[in-house]
Amino acid sequence: MTSTYPRIAFLGIGLMGAPMTRNLLNAGFPMTLWNRTASKCEPFSSEAIIAKAPAEAVANADVVISMLENSDVVEQVMVAQGAIEALKPGALVIDMSSVQPSVARRHASLAAEQGAGYVDAPVSGGTVGAAEARLSIMAGGSEEEVDRARPVFEALGKCTRIGPVGSGQLAKLANQAIVGITIGAVSEALLLAAKGGADPSAVREALLGGFAGSRILELHGQRMIDRDFAPGAPARIQLKDMRMILDEARAEGLTLPLAQQTHNEYLSLVANGHSDVDHSGLLLELEHLNGALLGSLGRGPGEQ
């Protein structure tokens, strides 16, 4: 039976791309996959076509989704390796990577030269949100092209159209500024409480019921207490995002002191060998700075 769904070419089968691919396949989309490390495509080899190159992957695709690490990688795959040039007329490119807004706008122009549409659609929600198909998708593009993408987005999470091309990336930068700065605040708050003798688990529980409650305190605060820094979003990616935030701020003539300080802390974290810990591992840099461990402070489990 021939599928009535558009064929999707998915470029980038990594921490985020793999669960997103699974959800799209489960929704019934025919797919062609490409990844620089081809073995990451193998779990899907019985359900999707595996391409050897980006241009080969996109050649017959109605929709092309890229979920790649940074602007440089997106540029390499989409331009240097010829993916945009190989687009068929009428195709729709959906870049779900986190890239500079200027890169999104330039790639939209290159896609238009091939007769293809373009939507920048970075996401928030991490690997858990990707696996559970509840990503927050921030879309930049015309209303018509975002509407074309909605059936795809519905298999991945919830889409909000932000505005024209590039504005999805601006929303993602805003998201990452809040995420990075708040992770720093939660780290400092829990270490402060523990150093004074309070149980950080009890402090977290109490704060969740008040004005300081947040998703980051809920999830990443628990990660810090458990010392579970297996990467959902690696620290090197958060550092990349903080750098993009500052670059965009400079381009707009803005000074963002909290973002600058958080960038510097992630830079030190990565320089000290923690590039692949979860971004909640910013606690490790704070502990290094203070010579104190959160887990060794405060009362023990069950202690009154």
C-alpha contacts under 8 A as a table, 3 or more apart, distances in Angstrom:
res1	aa1	res2	aa2	distance
3	S	6	P	7.77
3	S	28	G	7.90
3	S	29	F	7.62
3	S	30	P	7.13
5	Y	28	G	7.22
5	Y	29	F	5.59
5	Y	30	P	7.05
6	P	29	F	6.67
6	P	30	P	7.11
6	P	61	A	7.62
6	P	62	D	5.56
6	P	63	V	6.79
7	R	29	F	6.36
7	R	30	P	5.01
7	R	31	M	5.63
7	R	32	T	7.60
7	R	60	N	7.72
7	R	61	A	5.20
7	R	62	D	5.29
7	R	63	V	6.31
8	I	29	F	6.87
8	I	30	P	6.32
8	I	31	M	4.78
8	I	32	T	6.27
8	I	61	A	5.53
8	I	62	D	6.15
8	I	63	V	4.78
8	I	64	V	5.68
8	I	65	I	7.10
9	A	31	M	5.71
9	A	32	T	4.66
9	A	33	L	5.75
9	A	34	W	7.73
9	A	57	A	5.79
9	A	58	V	5.51
9	A	61	A	5.64
9	A	62	D	7.88
9	A	63	V	6.30
9	A	64	V	4.72
9	A	65	I	6.13
10	F	13	I	7.59
10	F	17	G	7.96
10	F	21	T	7.45
10	F	31	M	7.15
10	F	32	T	6.31
10	F	33	L	4.99
10	F	34	W	6.41
10	F	57	A	7.83
10	F	64	V	6.04
10	F	65	I	4.83
10	F	66	S	5.94
10	F	67	M	7.64
11	L	33	L	6.12
11	L	34	W	5.00
11	L	35	N	5.96
11	L	54	P	7.02
11	L	57	A	7.96
11	L	64	V	7.65
11	L	65	I	6.15
11	L	66	S	4.70
11	L	67	M	6.16
11	L	68	L	7.28
12	G	17	G	5.78
12	G	33	L	7.88
12	G	34	W	6.33
12	G	35	N	4.93
12	G	36	R	7.44
12	G	66	S	6.19
12	G	67	M	5.09
12	G	68	L	5.37
13	I	16	M	7.20
13	I	17	G	4.32
13	I	18	A	4.82
13	I	21	T	7.59
13	I	33	L	7.69
13	I	34	W	7.18
13	I	35	N	5.65
13	I	40	K	6.20
13	I	41	C	6.49
13	I	67	M	7.52
14	G	17	G	4.85
14	G	18	A	5.52
14	G	40	K	7.26
15	L	18	A	6.07
15	L	19	P	7.45
15	L	127	T	6.50
15	L	232	G	7.55
16	M	19	P	6.01
16	M	20	M	6.37
16	M	67	M	7.42
16	M	126	G	7.16
16	M	127	T	5.59
16	M	130	A	6.18
17	G	20	M	5.08
17	G	21	T	5.94
17	G	67	M	5.99
18	A	21	T	5.12
18	A	22	R	6.32
19	P	22	R	4.94
19	P	23	N	6.32
19	P	127	T	7.58
19	P	130	A	5.72
19	P	131	A	4.91
20	M	23	N	5.20
20	M	24	L	6.28
20	M	130	A	5.68
20	M	131	A	6.72
20	M	133	A	7.41
20	M	156	L	6.42
21	T	24	L	5.12
21	T	25	L	6.13
22	R	25	L	5.21
22	R	26	N	6.10
23	N	26	N	4.99
23	N	27	A	6.16
23	N	131	A	7.52
23	N	133	A	6.78
23	N	155	A	6.21
23	N	156	L	6.63
24	L	27	A	5.01
24	L	28	G	6.56
24	L	29	F	5.78
24	L	152	V	7.46
24	L	155	A	5.94
24	L	156	L	7.29
25	L	28	G	5.18
25	L	29	F	5.35
25	L	30	P	6.84
25	L	31	M	7.23
25	L	47	E	7.56
26	N	29	F	7.57
27	A	155	A	6.36
30	P	48	A	6.81
31	M	47	E	7.96
31	M	48	A	5.17
31	M	49	I	6.39
32	T	48	A	5.59
32	T	49	I	4.53
32	T	50	I	5.73
32	T	51	A	6.60
32	T	57	A	5.89
32	T	58	V	7.86
32	T	61	A	7.90
33	L	41	C	6.74
33	L	48	A	6.86
33	L	49	I	6.17
33	L	50	I	4.96
33	L	51	A	5.92
33	L	57	A	6.47
34	W	38	A	7.03
34	W	41	C	7.00
34	W	50	I	6.12
34	W	51	A	5.33
34	W	52	K	6.64
34	W	53	A	6.61
34	W	54	P	6.25
34	W	57	A	6.40
35	N	38	A	5.32
35	N	40	K	6.92
35	N	41	C	6.73
37	T	40	K	6.08
38	A	41	C	5.63
38	A	42	E	7.23
38	A	52	K	7.81
39	S	42	E	5.23
40	K	43	P	6.98
41	C	44	F	5.77
41	C	45	S	6.57
41	C	50	I	6.84
42	E	45	S	4.96
43	P	46	S	7.74
44	F	47	E	5.44
44	F	48	A	5.90
45	S	48	A	5.46
45	S	49	I	6.56
45	S	50	I	6.55
50	I	57	A	7.75
51	A	54	P	7.24
51	A	56	E	6.08
51	A	57	A	5.19
52	K	56	E	6.82
52	K	57	A	7.48
53	A	56	E	5.26
53	A	57	A	6.30
53	A	81	Q	7.91
54	P	57	A	5.02
54	P	58	V	6.39
54	P	77	V	6.59
54	P	78	M	7.59
54	P	81	Q	6.71
54	P	82	G	7.21
54	P	83	A	5.42
55	A	58	V	5.43
55	A	59	A	6.10
55	A	81	Q	6.86
55	A	82	G	5.55
55	A	83	A	4.29
55	A	84	I	7.62
55	A	85	E	7.74
55	A	86	A	5.43
55	A	87	L	7.86
56	E	59	A	5.43
56	E	83	A	7.90
56	E	86	A	7.71
57	A	60	N	7.38
57	A	61	A	7.39
58	V	61	A	5.02
58	V	64	V	6.35
58	V	83	A	6.46
58	V	86	A	6.54
58	V	87	L	6.04
59	A	86	A	5.44
59	A	87	L	5.65
59	A	88	K	6.29
60	N	87	L	7.75
60	N	88	K	6.81
61	A	64	V	6.38
61	A	87	L	7.64
61	A	88	K	7.44
61	A	91	A	6.81
62	D	88	K	7.79
62	D	90	G	7.31
62	D	91	A	4.68
62	D	92	L	6.33
63	V	91	A	5.65
63	V	92	L	4.78
63	V	93	V	5.90
63	V	94	I	7.26
64	V	91	A	7.45
64	V	92	L	6.17
64	V	93	V	4.71
64	V	94	I	5.94
64	V	95	D	7.95
65	I	93	V	6.11
65	I	94	I	4.79
65	I	95	D	5.68
65	I	96	M	6.74
66	S	74	V	7.67
66	S	93	V	7.95
66	S	94	I	6.54
66	S	95	D	4.87
66	S	96	M	5.76
66	S	97	S	6.34
67	M	95	D	6.62
67	M	96	M	5.17
67	M	97	S	4.59
68	L	73	V	6.48
68	L	74	V	6.09
68	L	96	M	7.82
68	L	97	S	5.24
68	L	98	S	7.84
69	E	73	V	6.32
69	E	74	V	7.47
69	E	97	S	6.60
69	E	98	S	7.36
69	E	237	I	7.60
70	N	73	V	5.45
70	N	74	V	6.26
70	N	97	S	6.82
70	N	98	S	6.16
70	N	99	V	5.80
70	N	240	K	7.70
71	S	74	V	5.08
71	S	75	E	6.04
71	S	98	S	7.21
71	S	99	V	4.69
71	S	100	Q	6.52
71	S	103	V	7.06
72	D	75	E	5.09
72	D	76	Q	6.14
73	V	76	Q	4.97
73	V	77	V	6.14
74	V	77	V	5.26
74	V	78	M	5.78
74	V	79	V	7.89
74	V	97	S	7.76
74	V	99	V	7.91
75	E	78	M	5.38
75	E	79	V	5.39
75	E	80	A	6.68
76	Q	79	V	5.67
76	Q	80	A	4.74
76	Q	81	Q	6.10
77	V	80	A	5.99
77	V	81	Q	5.01
77	V	82	G	7.00
77	V	83	A	6.48
78	M	81	Q	6.12
78	M	82	G	5.86
78	M	83	A	4.57
78	M	84	I	5.39
79	V	82	G	5.05
79	V	83	A	6.20
79	V	84	I	6.08
79	V	85	E	7.51
82	G	85	E	5.19
82	G	86	A	6.20
83	A	86	A	5.18
83	A	87	L	6.60
84	I	87	L	5.37
84	I	110	L	7.04
84	I	111	A	6.03
84	I	114	Q	7.54
85	E	111	A	7.85
85	E	114	Q	6.77
87	L	91	A	6.48
87	L	111	A	7.73
87	L	114	Q	6.62
87	L	116	A	7.03
88	K	91	A	5.71
88	K	114	Q	7.17
88	K	115	G	7.51
88	K	116	A	7.14
89	P	114	Q	6.09
89	P	115	G	4.63
89	P	116	A	5.40
90	G	115	G	5.85
90	G	116	A	4.89
90	G	117	G	6.86
91	A	115	G	7.60
91	A	116	A	4.85
91	A	117	G	6.27
92	L	116	A	5.60
92	L	117	G	4.53
92	L	118	Y	5.60
92	L	119	V	7.62
92	L	145	E	7.71
92	L	149	A	7.92
93	V	111	A	7.59
93	V	116	A	7.20
93	V	117	G	6.02
93	V	118	Y	4.65
93	V	119	V	6.23
94	I	118	Y	5.94
94	I	119	V	4.86
94	I	120	D	5.75
94	I	121	A	6.40
94	I	149	A	7.76
95	D	104	A	7.93
95	D	118	Y	7.81
95	D	119	V	6.44
95	D	120	D	4.89
95	D	121	A	5.76
95	D	122	P	7.05
96	M	120	D	6.24
96	M	121	A	4.62
96	M	122	P	4.27
96	M	123	V	6.54
97	S	121	A	7.40
97	S	122	P	5.43
97	S	123	V	7.76
98	S	122	P	5.53
98	S	123	V	7.93
98	S	169	Q	6.53
98	S	172	K	7.24
98	S	241	D	7.74
99	V	103	V	6.50
99	V	104	A	6.92
99	V	169	Q	6.60
99	V	244	M	7.96
100	Q	103	V	5.25
100	Q	104	A	6.64
100	Q	166	G	7.98
100	Q	169	Q	6.68
100	Q	244	M	6.56
100	Q	248	E	7.76
101	P	104	A	5.11
101	P	105	R	6.34
101	P	165	V	7.95
101	P	166	G	4.45
101	P	167	S	6.96
101	P	169	Q	5.41
101	P	170	L	6.46
102	S	105	R	5.15
102	S	106	R	6.24
102	S	166	G	6.83
103	V	106	R	5.16
103	V	107	H	6.12
104	A	107	H	5.24
104	A	108	A	6.10
104	A	120	D	6.33
104	A	165	V	6.78
104	A	166	G	5.50
104	A	169	Q	7.80
105	R	108	A	5.09
105	R	109	S	6.45
105	R	165	V	5.95
105	R	166	G	5.75
106	R	109	S	5.16
106	R	110	L	6.39
107	H	110	L	4.95
107	H	111	A	6.07
107	H	118	Y	7.93
108	A	111	A	5.09
108	A	112	A	6.16
108	A	117	G	7.19
108	A	118	Y	5.26
108	A	119	V	7.59
108	A	165	V	7.41
109	S	112	A	5.05
109	S	113	E	6.44
110	L	113	E	5.20
110	L	114	Q	6.90
111	A	114	Q	5.23
111	A	115	G	6.54
111	A	116	A	5.09
111	A	117	G	6.31
111	A	118	Y	6.68
112	A	115	G	4.88
112	A	116	A	5.07
112	A	117	G	6.11
112	A	118	Y	7.71
113	E	116	A	7.33
117	G	145	E	6.66
118	Y	141	G	6.76
118	Y	145	E	7.08
118	Y	165	V	7.73
119	V	139	A	6.48
119	V	140	G	5.56
119	V	141	G	4.89
119	V	142	S	7.83
119	V	145	E	6.81
119	V	146	V	6.57
119	V	165	V	6.35
120	D	138	M	7.88
120	D	139	A	5.64
120	D	140	G	5.06
120	D	141	G	6.74
120	D	165	V	6.23
120	D	166	G	6.38
120	D	167	S	7.88
120	D	168	G	5.81
120	D	169	Q	6.77
121	A	137	I	5.94
121	A	138	M	5.15
121	A	139	A	4.23
121	A	140	G	6.26
121	A	168	G	5.64
121	A	169	Q	7.17
122	P	137	I	6.02
122	P	138	M	5.68
122	P	139	A	7.01
122	P	168	G	6.39
122	P	169	Q	6.24
122	P	172	K	6.28
123	V	135	L	6.17
123	V	136	S	5.45
123	V	137	I	4.57
123	V	138	M	6.13
123	V	172	K	7.03
124	S	129	G	7.71
124	S	135	L	5.80
124	S	136	S	5.10
124	S	137	I	6.69
124	S	172	K	7.50
124	S	175	N	7.66
125	G	128	V	6.66
125	G	129	G	4.46
125	G	130	A	6.72
125	G	134	R	7.24
125	G	135	L	5.05
125	G	136	S	6.27
126	G	129	G	5.35
126	G	130	A	6.22
126	G	135	L	7.63
126	G	232	G	6.06
126	G	233	A	6.28
127	T	130	A	4.91
127	T	131	A	6.07
127	T	232	G	5.51
127	T	233	A	7.45
128	V	131	A	5.17
128	V	132	E	6.13
128	V	232	G	7.73
129	G	132	E	5.14
129	G	133	A	5.86
129	G	134	R	4.92
129	G	135	L	4.94
129	G	157	G	7.95
130	A	133	A	5.20
130	A	134	R	6.42
130	A	135	L	5.76
130	A	156	L	6.84
130	A	157	G	7.93
131	A	134	R	7.88
132	E	135	L	7.97
133	A	155	A	6.43
133	A	156	L	4.38
133	A	157	G	4.90
134	R	156	L	6.14
134	R	157	G	3.93
134	R	158	K	6.44
135	L	156	L	6.12
135	L	157	G	4.34
135	L	158	K	6.18
136	S	157	G	5.99
136	S	158	K	5.27
136	S	159	C	6.20
136	S	160	T	7.77
137	I	153	F	7.57
137	I	157	G	6.84
137	I	158	K	5.83
137	I	159	C	4.47
137	I	160	T	6.19
138	M	159	C	6.04
138	M	160	T	5.35
138	M	161	R	6.16
138	M	162	I	6.30
138	M	168	G	4.79
138	M	169	Q	7.49
138	M	171	A	6.55
138	M	172	K	6.97
139	A	146	V	6.93
139	A	159	C	6.74
139	A	160	T	6.04
139	A	161	R	4.68
139	A	162	I	5.68
139	A	163	G	7.32
139	A	165	V	7.98
139	A	167	S	7.28
139	A	168	G	4.58
139	A	169	Q	7.99
140	G	146	V	7.54
140	G	161	R	6.11
140	G	162	I	5.64
140	G	163	G	5.18
140	G	164	P	4.91
140	G	165	V	4.31
140	G	166	G	5.60
140	G	167	S	4.98
140	G	168	G	4.33
140	G	169	Q	7.41
141	G	145	E	6.34
141	G	146	V	6.05
141	G	161	R	7.65
141	G	163	G	6.22
141	G	164	P	4.36
141	G	165	V	4.23
141	G	166	G	7.54
141	G	167	S	7.91
142	S	145	E	5.32
142	S	146	V	6.15
142	S	163	G	7.33
142	S	164	P	5.79
142	S	165	V	7.25
143	E	146	V	5.22
143	E	147	D	6.02
143	E	161	R	7.73
144	E	147	D	5.15
144	E	148	R	6.31
145	E	148	R	4.92
145	E	149	A	6.37
146	V	149	A	5.04
146	V	150	R	6.30
146	V	161	R	7.04
147	D	150	R	5.14
148	R	151	P	7.16
149	A	152	V	5.50
149	A	153	F	6.29
150	R	153	F	4.83
150	R	154	E	5.97
150	R	159	C	7.37
151	P	154	E	5.22
151	P	155	A	6.99
152	V	155	A	5.61
152	V	156	L	7.06
153	F	156	L	5.11
153	F	157	G	6.02
153	F	158	K	6.73
153	F	159	C	6.36
154	E	157	G	5.54
154	E	158	K	6.38
154	E	159	C	7.60
161	R	168	G	7.56
162	I	167	S	5.92
162	I	168	G	5.81
162	I	171	A	7.39
163	G	167	S	5.57
163	G	168	G	7.20
164	P	167	S	5.82
164	P	168	G	7.97
165	V	168	G	7.00
166	G	169	Q	5.37
166	G	170	L	6.53
167	S	170	L	4.82
167	S	171	A	6.23
168	G	171	A	5.15
168	G	172	K	6.33
169	Q	172	K	4.94
169	Q	173	L	6.22
170	L	173	L	5.08
170	L	174	A	6.32
171	A	174	A	5.02
171	A	175	N	6.18
172	K	175	N	4.86
172	K	176	Q	6.12
173	L	176	Q	5.08
173	L	177	A	6.10
173	L	241	D	6.88
173	L	242	M	7.97
173	L	244	M	7.44
173	L	245	I	5.76
174	A	177	A	5.15
174	A	178	I	6.45
174	A	245	I	7.84
175	N	178	I	5.33
175	N	179	V	6.17
176	Q	179	V	4.83
176	Q	180	G	5.85
176	Q	238	Q	7.46
176	Q	241	D	6.59
176	Q	242	M	7.19
177	A	180	G	5.39
177	A	181	I	6.03
177	A	242	M	6.78
177	A	245	I	7.11
177	A	259	A	6.30
178	I	181	I	5.37
178	I	182	T	5.82
179	V	182	T	5.24
179	V	183	I	6.08
179	V	216	I	7.40
180	G	183	I	5.24
180	G	184	G	6.43
180	G	238	Q	7.06
180	G	242	M	7.59
180	G	259	A	7.84
180	G	262	T	6.60
180	G	279	H	7.87
181	I	184	G	5.14
181	I	185	A	6.32
181	I	258	L	6.81
181	I	259	A	6.63
181	I	262	T	5.94
182	T	185	A	4.85
182	T	186	V	6.09
182	T	216	I	7.08
183	I	186	V	5.18
183	I	187	S	6.13
183	I	216	I	6.69
183	I	217	L	7.85
183	I	220	H	7.38
183	I	279	H	7.88
183	I	280	S	6.16
183	I	282	L	7.22
184	G	187	S	5.14
184	G	188	E	6.26
184	G	262	T	6.94
184	G	282	L	6.71
184	G	283	L	7.42
185	A	188	E	5.20
185	A	189	A	6.05
186	V	189	A	5.08
186	V	190	L	6.09
186	V	216	I	7.80
186	V	217	L	6.24
186	V	221	G	6.57
187	S	190	L	5.50
187	S	191	L	6.17
187	S	221	G	7.55
187	S	224	M	7.66
187	S	282	L	7.24
187	S	283	L	5.19
187	S	286	L	7.33
188	E	191	L	5.25
188	E	192	L	5.95
188	E	283	L	7.77
188	E	286	L	7.37
189	A	192	L	5.15
189	A	193	A	6.22
190	L	193	A	5.18
190	L	194	A	6.07
190	L	200	P	5.61
190	L	203	V	7.37
190	L	204	R	7.52
190	L	221	G	7.92
190	L	294	L	7.44
191	L	194	A	5.08
191	L	195	K	5.93
191	L	200	P	7.63
191	L	293	L	7.95
191	L	294	L	5.58
192	L	195	K	5.27
192	L	196	G	6.50
193	A	196	G	5.37
193	A	197	G	6.67
193	A	198	A	5.34
193	A	199	D	7.34
193	A	200	P	6.41
193	A	203	V	7.33
193	A	298	G	7.87
194	A	197	G	5.11
194	A	198	A	4.85
194	A	199	D	5.89
194	A	200	P	5.55
194	A	294	L	6.44
194	A	297	L	5.15
194	A	298	G	4.71
195	K	198	A	7.30
195	K	294	L	7.75
195	K	297	L	5.90
195	K	298	G	6.73
196	G	298	G	7.33
197	G	297	L	6.59
197	G	298	G	4.34
197	G	299	R	6.65
198	A	202	A	7.75
198	A	203	V	7.18
198	A	297	L	7.91
198	A	298	G	4.77
198	A	299	R	6.49
199	D	202	A	5.34
199	D	203	V	6.26
199	D	297	L	7.63
199	D	298	G	4.53
199	D	299	R	5.19
199	D	300	G	7.36
200	P	203	V	4.88
200	P	204	R	6.03
200	P	225	I	7.11
200	P	294	L	7.90
200	P	298	G	6.72
201	S	204	R	5.19
201	S	205	E	6.27
201	S	222	Q	7.66
201	S	225	I	6.77
202	A	205	E	5.04
202	A	206	A	6.15
203	V	206	A	5.16
203	V	207	L	6.10
204	R	207	L	5.20
204	R	208	L	6.18
204	R	217	L	7.01
204	R	218	E	7.56
204	R	221	G	6.90
204	R	222	Q	7.91
205	E	208	L	5.37
205	E	209	G	7.15
206	A	209	G	5.74
206	A	210	G	7.19
207	L	210	G	5.22
207	L	211	F	7.38
207	L	212	A	5.78
207	L	213	G	5.63
208	L	211	F	7.76
208	L	212	A	6.60
208	L	213	G	4.04
208	L	214	S	6.80
208	L	217	L	7.16
208	L	218	E	6.84
209	G	212	A	7.90
209	G	213	G	6.12
210	G	213	G	5.56
213	G	217	L	6.39
213	G	218	E	7.42
214	S	217	L	5.15
214	S	218	E	6.17
215	R	218	E	4.94
215	R	219	L	6.03
215	R	220	H	7.87
216	I	219	L	5.31
216	I	220	H	5.10
216	I	221	G	6.54
217	L	220	H	5.65
217	L	221	G	4.54
217	L	222	Q	7.35
218	E	221	G	5.64
218	E	222	Q	6.31
219	L	222	Q	5.38
219	L	223	R	6.38
220	H	223	R	4.71
220	H	224	M	6.13
220	H	280	S	5.69
221	G	224	M	5.16
221	G	225	I	6.37
221	G	280	S	7.96
222	Q	225	I	5.05
222	Q	226	D	6.03
223	R	226	D	5.06
223	R	227	R	5.61
223	R	228	D	4.97
223	R	229	F	6.67
223	R	280	S	7.12
224	M	227	R	4.82
224	M	228	D	6.54
224	M	229	F	7.59
224	M	280	S	6.83
224	M	281	G	7.18
224	M	283	L	6.93
224	M	294	L	7.94
225	I	228	D	7.89
225	I	294	L	7.21
225	I	295	G	6.49
226	D	295	G	7.99
227	R	295	G	7.75
229	F	277	V	5.38
229	F	278	D	4.91
229	F	279	H	7.83
229	F	280	S	6.80
229	F	281	G	5.76
230	A	277	V	5.84
230	A	278	D	5.64
231	P	234	P	5.04
231	P	235	A	7.99
231	P	276	D	6.45
231	P	277	V	5.17
231	P	278	D	3.91
231	P	279	H	7.37
232	G	278	D	5.75
232	G	279	H	7.93
233	A	237	I	6.75
233	A	238	Q	7.28
233	A	278	D	5.36
233	A	279	H	5.90
234	P	237	I	5.43
234	P	238	Q	6.68
234	P	275	S	6.71
234	P	276	D	4.99
234	P	277	V	5.39
234	P	278	D	4.46
234	P	279	H	5.38
235	A	238	Q	5.01
235	A	239	L	6.13
235	A	266	Y	6.93
235	A	269	L	7.83
235	A	270	V	6.96
235	A	274	H	7.23
235	A	275	S	5.30
235	A	276	D	5.90
235	A	277	V	5.76
235	A	278	D	5.48
235	A	279	H	4.21
235	A	280	S	7.77
235	A	281	G	7.27
235	A	282	L	7.67
236	R	239	L	4.98
236	R	240	K	6.19
236	R	266	Y	7.82
236	R	270	V	6.48
236	R	275	S	4.86
236	R	276	D	6.46
236	R	279	H	7.91
237	I	240	K	4.94
237	I	241	D	6.22
238	Q	241	D	4.99
238	Q	242	M	6.14
238	Q	266	Y	7.53
238	Q	279	H	6.33
239	L	242	M	5.05
239	L	243	R	6.15
239	L	263	H	6.18
239	L	266	Y	5.60
239	L	267	L	6.44
240	K	243	R	5.11
240	K	244	M	6.29
241	D	244	M	5.02
241	D	245	I	6.19
242	M	245	I	5.01
242	M	246	L	6.37
242	M	259	A	6.77
242	M	260	Q	7.80
242	M	262	T	7.55
242	M	263	H	5.35
243	R	246	L	5.22
243	R	247	D	6.17
243	R	263	H	6.67
244	M	247	D	4.93
244	M	248	E	6.06
245	I	248	E	5.25
245	I	249	A	6.09
245	I	259	A	7.56
246	L	249	A	4.90
246	L	250	R	6.13
246	L	256	L	7.34
246	L	259	A	7.18
246	L	260	Q	6.93
247	D	250	R	5.22
247	D	251	A	6.28
248	E	251	A	5.00
248	E	252	E	6.29
249	A	252	E	5.10
249	A	253	G	6.10
249	A	254	L	4.83
249	A	255	T	6.52
249	A	256	L	7.16
250	R	253	G	4.92
250	R	254	L	5.61
250	R	255	T	7.07
251	A	254	L	7.63
256	L	259	A	5.46
256	L	260	Q	6.16
257	P	260	Q	4.96
257	P	261	Q	6.20
258	L	261	Q	5.22
258	L	262	T	6.15
259	A	262	T	5.10
259	A	263	H	6.00
260	Q	263	H	5.07
260	Q	264	N	6.29
261	Q	264	N	5.09
261	Q	265	E	6.35
262	T	265	E	5.09
262	T	266	Y	6.31
263	H	266	Y	5.23
263	H	267	L	6.06
264	N	267	L	4.94
264	N	268	S	6.28
265	E	268	S	5.18
265	E	269	L	6.21
265	E	282	L	7.42
265	E	285	E	7.00
266	Y	269	L	4.85
266	Y	270	V	6.14
266	Y	282	L	6.61
266	Y	285	E	7.89
267	L	270	V	5.31
267	L	271	A	6.07
268	S	271	A	4.91
268	S	272	N	6.07
268	S	285	E	7.05
269	L	272	N	5.24
269	L	273	G	6.88
269	L	274	H	5.73
269	L	275	S	7.08
269	L	282	L	6.61
269	L	284	L	7.33
269	L	285	E	5.29
270	V	273	G	5.36
270	V	274	H	4.82
270	V	275	S	4.40
271	A	274	H	7.19
271	A	275	S	7.56
274	H	277	V	5.54
277	V	280	S	7.92
277	V	281	G	5.96
278	D	281	G	5.38
279	H	282	L	5.99
280	S	283	L	6.58
281	G	284	L	5.44
281	G	285	E	7.60
282	L	285	E	5.41
282	L	286	L	6.71
283	L	286	L	5.05
283	L	287	E	6.11
284	L	287	E	5.03
284	L	288	H	6.09
285	E	288	H	4.95
285	E	289	L	6.14
286	L	289	L	5.05
286	L	290	N	6.26
287	E	290	N	5.15
287	E	291	G	5.59
287	E	292	A	5.14
287	E	293	L	5.58
287	E	294	L	7.30
288	H	291	G	5.18
288	H	292	A	7.02
292	A	296	S	7.76
293	L	296	S	5.38
293	L	297	L	6.77
294	L	297	L	5.52
295	G	298	G	7.90
299	R	303	E	5.98
299	R	304	Q	7.66
300	G	303	E	5.40
